[in-house]
Amino acid sequence: MQRYIVITGCSGGGKSTLLAELSRRGHAVVEEPGRRIVAEETRAGGVALPWLDMAAFARRAAEVALADRATVPAGPSPVFFDRGLIDAAAALEHATGEPAPVALGAAHRYHRRVFFTPPWPEIYRRDGERRHNLASAIAEYDRLIDAYAALGYEPVILPKLPVADRADFLLGALCR
């Protein structure tokens, strides 16, 4: 799906800020499944939280990512996803040690270019939904680069620039 564009990468690397900028410019965006799950599980007293049960959290993230894809409005306009199904599959593989099914990534394709926010220590912050440290975020980033590349995606590392310039870079890279 050439119009489904994933922005992924290092936790705390500026993904949500970039997606807010793309939305401000009139583009359709889909919020990160993980943050929605954390908010929902916290309200409900659930345990599908990355710091309590990573496997349950990753399974829920995969379900939400699939549902997000199913509810995207039809049409030719691009849709920007804050993380995607491959992120959830990589987290599940990391949590359980069981290889993520390659068929999952093959059946639910995104744009061939996947945009990665690199580790950016100067802006990394923990919060109520991001409890892990920067070293854990970097390890996740490395796993995601490998997972997307193994499925034939072209990782594009976003430069560490002000958000408007970062959005310009991403939109320009889609045209190449």
Secondary structure, 3 states (H helix, E strand, C coil): CCCEEEEEECCCCCHHHHHHHHHHCCCEEECCHHHHHHHHHHHHCCCCCCCCCHHHHHHHHHHHHHHHHHHCCCCCCCEEEECCHHHHHHHHHHHHCCCCCHHHHHHCCCCCEEEEECCCCCCCCCCCCCCCCHHHHHHHHHHHHHHHHHCCCEEEECCCCCHHHHHHHHHHHHCC
